[in-house]
Amino acid sequence: MLLQQESAQLQLQAPVLVLPGIFEPALCRTLMQSYQQHGGELSGFMREQQGKTVLMQDPRHKIRRDHTLHVHEAMPVTQGKRYVFLPFSYDEAAAVVREKNAASLQL
């Protein structure tokens, strides 16, 4: 795990947000093992064409491989502090926004 001082010394290639110590080391190991076991799929990038947001893949522009985690149940926070709330993952109002925006996506 990188300490704050160590993460400040990283040379970054792209604009990224580094948040050291957010996830527990055991969770990080689990996530890395899952990626190593299942590999990643080319994720591409989004670009607007003729008023639609279109998925593009061009290795001359960007190469990234993502692994999708299939989580079956969102567990409630039952103890400790909750620092992050992700409404786009769980609430109905965000689902309405996603549905509205879906018309602008072409996959």
WOCORKA-V295164 format. One line per field, one symbol per residue. ss: DSSP state (a for helix, b for strand, c for the rest). psi: psi as a letter, one per 30 degrees, with the letter a starting at -180 (. if undefined). burial: # if it has 9 or more other ideal C-beta (glycine too) atoms within 8 Angstrom, else .. A space follows every 50 residues. Layout:
ss->???
psi->???
burial->???
This chain:
ss->cccaaaaaccccccccccccccccaaaaaaaaaaaaaaccbbccbbbbbc cbbbbbccccccccbbccccccccccccccccccccaaaacaaaaaaaaa aaccbbc
psi->kkleeefffkjkfljljjikgekkeeeeeeeeeeeeefalkkfalkkkkh gkjkkljjffekkkklkkkjkfkjklkflakjfkkiffffleeeeeeeee feffkj.
burial->.#...##............#.......#..#..##....#...##..... .#.#.#.......##.#..........................#..##.. .......
